[in-house]
Amino acid sequence: MKNSLSSFTYQNPIHGSPSLRDPQIIQVKGTYYMTGTCEPFFAPEGCPHPGVKIYRSEDLQNWTFAAHAIKPAPDTWYQEKFWAPEIFPYKGRFYLTFTSNIPNSSHLGIGLAVADEVAGPYTVLTRDKPLAGGDANLFADDDGKVYLFSWGIEGCEIDLETHSIVPNSNFTVIQKGKAGEWDAAGVEGPQVFKRNGIYYMLYSSWTRGYEVGYATAPTIKGPWIKSPNPIYGAQDESACERNNIPYTQSQEVPFCGVGHGAPFNGPDGQLWISCLGICTQKGASRFNLSCDRVSLVIDPLVIDGNTVKATLTWTPQAKEHPNVRAC
């Protein structure tokens, strides 16, 4: 990747990034920070897990370790298998959500931590008891209310000061699609943002490989209307066969899955998307995240009217910096 006075160039997958699932990027004072699900991704129960790590970068390609935000704590409920952490700047502080397995249970819970600096140190606020759900995403509305979205996809209002869910505030956002639709296997990874009075939510499904779609709503509680097709991602032949859906991806695409998309402010000052990308050798017909290396994938995210657009790229790309014109 290269930054000059007039352009920003990149090529997917970003090989200088750490191996993370569910990457989420935020920009703080000109520096990018990223967190996500750390390896080992699918280790058996009892296998040590590092918890939540944070990385930093000046150019979105060369990432270095910044902090160990959350570590497994033997005397708490969050001891192993940490998933989909996210950093949420709010009123001068940084809230971090993460999903972890609850011991002696088949359930997962959401943890909430807070810090005064993006790299921490973080204090876990839900040490004694987790919040319900997984794949947590926080969103602050214009009226100051904060909402927590989780897989399923469900929403609720949350009080960050008391780190508790506001009673009777739960609502359903969207559900998985019908048989034959691209999101029929399940929906996860919600990401909510607002533009020009419209609420947008990115979400992912593993039905055809790993892909990202979106829904829109006039109010935070809906009604949420899904776009009928994914806007970004990649297909896997075995996943399509398993779910009885035609495999339509061009052989030129080097990915068999690109998903769990999260929006961030990119190098051109516009909205971009960050995803995990899974590459397999040519001819491979599988979607095995436990053994394929995952890499960061980024591209611009365009809002055209009420429509969200994004184009998956894997060749060198260049974007002009804002306020710079070619001579």
Helices and strands as residue ranges (DSSP letters): E 2-3, E 7-10, E 21-28, E 31-37, E 52-57, E 64-70, E 82-90, E 93-101, E 108-115, E 123-124, E 131-132, E 137-140, E 146-150, E 154-159, E 164-165, E 171-172, E 188-195, E 198-205, E 209-217, E 225-226, E 232-235, H 237-242, E 255-265, E 271-279, E 294-304, E 307-310, E 317-320
